[in-house]
Each structure stands twice: as C-alpha cells, then as structure tokens.
C-alpha cells in the first residue's frame, strides 16, 4: 500500500509524517473488531470469571458531579459484567484535556520526565501526553512498572521495576491511573527522589481518598472516585476490562466469587 507523506505541524519541526491519526484510526478499529470476534469465539465455552486490581488536586470533580454533567449512560449490552458507567469516553476526554493544559502550563519550561505507571495508566498517559500541544520542549517519556494488588486487596508490598533512566536534576511527573491507599504512590515518589530527581509530582486520573492509608495526595487529579471497584480505560480486574473506552463499576459477583 502506498503511503502519503504529510507536512509536520509547525510545533514539530524536522518531522515528516508517513501517515496521520485520522488515516490510522479506521485500520485500528478494524483490527480491534477482528480481535474481539476471535476472542469471543475462544472464550464462548468458558464461564469461569477471572479477577483484579482495584486502586494538590487542581479541581475536585466527584463521581456524582461527573454523572450529572454527562448524563446517564447505558451499559453496553456486550459488557454484562459492568453494573453502571461512571465516566463516559466523552467525560474522560474532556477532563484529560483540561489536565493536559494545566500540567503543560506548569512544566512548559522545565523539560520534565513523564513516567506512566504501567500497566493501568497506559490509556490515560497516552491521551494526556497527546493532548499537550504544542509538545513540551525537552520532555522525556519513559515508564515504570509497579504492583501492589493481588486480588481485590493490596498486599502492602510494592514491587517496582524501573529501567535505567537518568533522573538526576530532572523534574518528574508520575502518571497514575488511580491513587487508592497511597502506598504505591509513596514508594514510587521515594524511588524517584532517591534517583536524584529535582522534584516529583503525581498526576492521577482517579483519586480514591476514602481508602487512603497515609497522607499522600496527588498534585493533579481527574476525578475524586467513590469507594467502588472500577474498571475500564486502563484499569483492570485480573488483567481484564482495560480496553473499555469508559470507566464503570464492576458487578460484585464477578470479584467476590474469587
């Protein structure tokens, strides 16, 4: 297939695009449909559920406020494990865009290092970073792996894996999907500062303050989340449901059976 080149936008000099997001989107949608069909065929004979990770605010937006603003969304028929939708894809996109603008304004002259916390933050991080326009000059994007949840509860033992990234003198922005007990957040921040970072702040999509075990608070938050088991938009239950384009509440019988 012949690829057409596209001129780079003024904010990214020296780059020639082989394709655009608009051109790629239909192909990704088609690929997703094929994967979904094959997955449905391979799992149609199994009914055994599998299971989870549960988990200076700029502007607090509660679940109730978000729901009132976006209106009730019906759970898609194919997502029978979901009890209710908390945040639609439209609500997520709007809030992420606002966060991106706030973070960019604060770090435009600091050449920050963005560290998405894998795996839960991959969708949030991708959308947040793409919404920062023009891109921050000198910014890096790496990643860090952290896990403290086994089943529905945290073990309290945070396991981390960070590549050999030179953070000395850099301003670091940790990107999290959800801040729950605060234990993972505390361990991550300590690890980053021990690596010589000049500063470290946390930007999270969801902030579940009711389960906090320490005084840690994110510096930027998308929504203040109630104490419910939420999945979608990167958040999972035993590595399932990450692909949902909205965030919903998982039915209790799905995880209580484990």
C-alpha positions in Angstrom: 0.0 0.0 0.0 1.4 3.4 -0.9 1.8 5.8 2.0 1.3 9.5 1.5 3.6 11.9 3.5 2.1 14.8 5.4 3.8 18.0 6.4 4.7 18.2 10.0 2.8 20.8 12.1 4.9 24.0 13.0 5.3 22.8 16.6 7.3 19.7 15.5 10.0 20.9 13.1 12.1 18.4 11.2 9.5 15.7 11.2 7.8 14.2 8.1 4.7 12.1 8.9 4.2 8.9 6.9 0.5 8.9 7.9 -1.9 10.6 10.3 -4.1 9.6 13.2 -7.2 10.1 11.0 -5.8 7.6 8.5 -4.7 5.1 11.1 -8.0 5.1 13.1 -10.1 3.0 10.6 -7.4 0.4 10.4 -7.1 0.2 14.2 -10.9 -0.1 14.5 -11.0 -2.9 12.0 -8.2 -4.7 13.8 -10.0 -4.3 17.1 -13.1 -5.8 15.6 -11.2 -8.9 14.4 -9.5 -9.4 17.7 -12.9 -9.1 19.5 -14.5 -11.7 17.3 -11.7 -14.2 17.7 -11.6 -13.6 21.5 -15.4 -14.2 21.7 -15.1 -17.5 19.8 -12.2 -18.7 22.0 -14.0 -17.8 25.3 -17.6 -18.6 24.4 -17.3 -22.1 26.0 -15.9 -20.7 29.3 -17.9 -19.1 32.0 -15.2 -19.0 34.7 -14.7 -15.4 35.7 -11.2 -14.1 36.4 -10.1 -11.2 38.7 -8.2 -7.7 40.0 -6.5 -4.5 40.9 -9.0 -2.3 42.4 -6.9 1.4 43.4 -2.5 19.3 45.0 -5.8 18.3 43.4 -6.4 21.1 40.8 -10.1 20.8 40.7 -12.1 18.1 42.5 -14.7 16.5 40.4 -16.7 13.8 42.1 -18.4 10.8 40.5 -21.8 12.3 41.2 -20.9 15.7 39.6 -19.4 14.0 36.5 -22.5 11.8 36.2 -24.8 14.8 36.5 -22.8 16.7 33.9 -22.6 13.9 31.3 -26.0 12.4 31.9 -26.6 8.7 32.5 -25.0 6.3 30.0 -26.5 2.9 29.5 -24.1 0.0 29.9 -23.4 -1.6 26.5 -25.2 -4.9 26.1 -22.0 -6.7 25.4 -20.5 -5.6 28.8 -22.6 -7.7 31.0 -20.1 -7.7 33.9 -20.5 -3.9 34.4 -23.1 -2.6 36.8 -23.0 1.0 35.9 -21.0 3.6 33.9 -19.2 6.2 36.0 -17.4 8.2 33.3 -18.1 8.1 29.6 -15.5 8.4 27.0 -16.6 12.0 26.4 -16.2 12.9 30.0 -12.8 11.3 30.2 -11.6 13.1 27.1 -12.8 16.5 28.3 -11.2 16.1 31.8 -7.9 14.7 30.4 -7.6 17.6 28.0 -8.0 20.1 30.9 -5.4 18.2 33.0 -3.0 18.3 30.0 -3.4 22.1 29.7 -2.8 22.6 33.4 0.3 20.4 33.5 1.8 21.9 30.3 1.4 25.4 31.7 3.2 24.4 34.9 6.1 22.5 33.1 6.5 24.2 29.8 10.0 25.5 30.7 11.1 22.6 32.9 11.8 19.8 30.3 10.0 17.2 32.5 10.3 13.4 32.5 6.9 11.8 32.3 6.7 8.4 33.9 3.5 6.5 33.3 2.9 3.8 35.9 2.3 0.6 34.0 0.1 -1.1 33.3 -3.0 0.7 34.4 -2.0 4.2 33.3 -1.3 3.4 29.7 -4.5 4.8 28.2 -4.7 7.9 30.5 -1.0 8.6 29.8 -1.3 8.3 26.0 -4.3 10.6 25.8 -2.8 13.1 28.3 0.5 13.4 26.5 -1.1 13.7 23.1 -3.3 16.5 24.4 -0.3 18.6 25.4 0.0 20.9 22.3 2.4 22.1 21.3 4.6 19.4 22.9 6.9 20.5 25.8 10.4 21.0 24.5 12.9 18.7 26.0 10.4 16.4 27.7 11.0 12.7 28.0 8.5 9.9 28.3 9.6 6.7 29.9 7.7 4.2 32.1 7.8 2.5 35.5 6.2 -0.8 36.5 4.6 -1.0 39.9 2.2 -3.6 41.5 0.8 -4.0 45.0 -2.6 -5.5 44.3 -3.3 -9.2 44.3 -7.0 -10.0 44.1 -9.1 -7.1 45.4 -6.7 -6.1 48.2 -3.3 -4.5 48.4 -0.5 -6.6 49.9 1.2 -3.5 51.2 4.4 -4.7 49.4 5.0 -2.6 46.4 7.0 -4.3 43.7 8.7 -1.8 41.2 10.6 -2.2 38.0 12.2 0.9 36.5 14.5 1.0 33.5 17.9 2.6 33.8 16.7 6.2 33.5 18.9 9.1 34.5 16.6 11.3 36.6 19.4 13.4 38.2 18.3 17.0 38.3 15.1 16.3 36.3 11.5 17.3 37.2 9.4 14.1 37.2 5.7 13.7 36.6 4.4 10.3 37.6 1.2 9.4 35.7 -1.1 7.1 37.6 -4.5 5.5 36.8 -5.8 5.6 40.3 -4.5 6.5 43.8 -6.0 4.3 46.4 -4.3 3.5 49.7 -1.4 5.8 48.8 1.2 3.1 49.5 2.3 2.6 45.9 2.4 6.4 45.4 4.6 6.8 48.4 7.0 4.1 47.3 7.2 5.5 43.8 7.9 9.0 44.8 10.6 7.9 47.2 12.2 5.8 44.5 12.2 8.7 42.1 13.7 11.2 44.6 16.3 8.7 45.6 17.4 8.6 42.0 18.3 12.3 42.2 15.2 14.0 40.7 14.9 17.7 41.3 11.2 17.3 42.0 8.4 14.7 41.7 4.7 15.3 41.4 1.8 12.9 40.7 -1.0 13.2 38.2 -3.7 10.7 38.5 -6.9 10.1 36.7 -8.8 8.9 39.8 -8.3 9.7 43.4 -10.0 7.3 45.9 -9.4 9.2 49.1 -11.7 7.0 51.2 -9.2 4.2 51.2 -6.1 6.3 51.9 -3.7 4.8 54.5 -1.3 7.7 54.6 -1.2 11.5 53.9 -0.2 11.2 50.3 -2.2 13.2 47.8 -1.8 13.6 44.1 -0.8 17.0 42.7 -3.2 16.7 39.8 -6.3 14.6 39.7 -9.0 14.0 37.2 -11.9 12.8 39.4 -12.4 12.1 43.0 -13.7 8.5 43.0 -16.0 6.8 45.4 -15.1 3.5 47.1 -16.3 1.2 44.3 -14.4 -1.3 42.2 -13.9 0.4 38.9 -12.5 -0.9 35.6 -12.0 0.3 32.1 -9.8 2.9 30.4 -6.7 1.0 31.5 -8.0 -0.1 34.9 -8.4 -3.9 35.3 -9.6 -6.8 37.2 -7.1 -9.6 36.8 -5.9 -8.0 33.5 -9.5 -7.8 32.1 -11.6 -4.8 31.1 -8.6 -2.5 30.4 -9.8 -2.0 26.8 -13.2 -0.4 27.7 -13.3 3.2 26.5 -15.3 4.3 29.6 -14.9 3.6 33.3 -17.6 1.6 35.0 -18.3 -0.3 38.3 -17.7 -4.0 38.2 -20.6 -6.2 39.5 -19.7 -7.6 42.9 -20.4 -11.1 42.0 -17.6 -11.0 39.4 -14.9 -10.4 42.0 -16.5 -11.8 45.2 -16.5 -15.2 43.7 -12.7 -15.3 43.8 
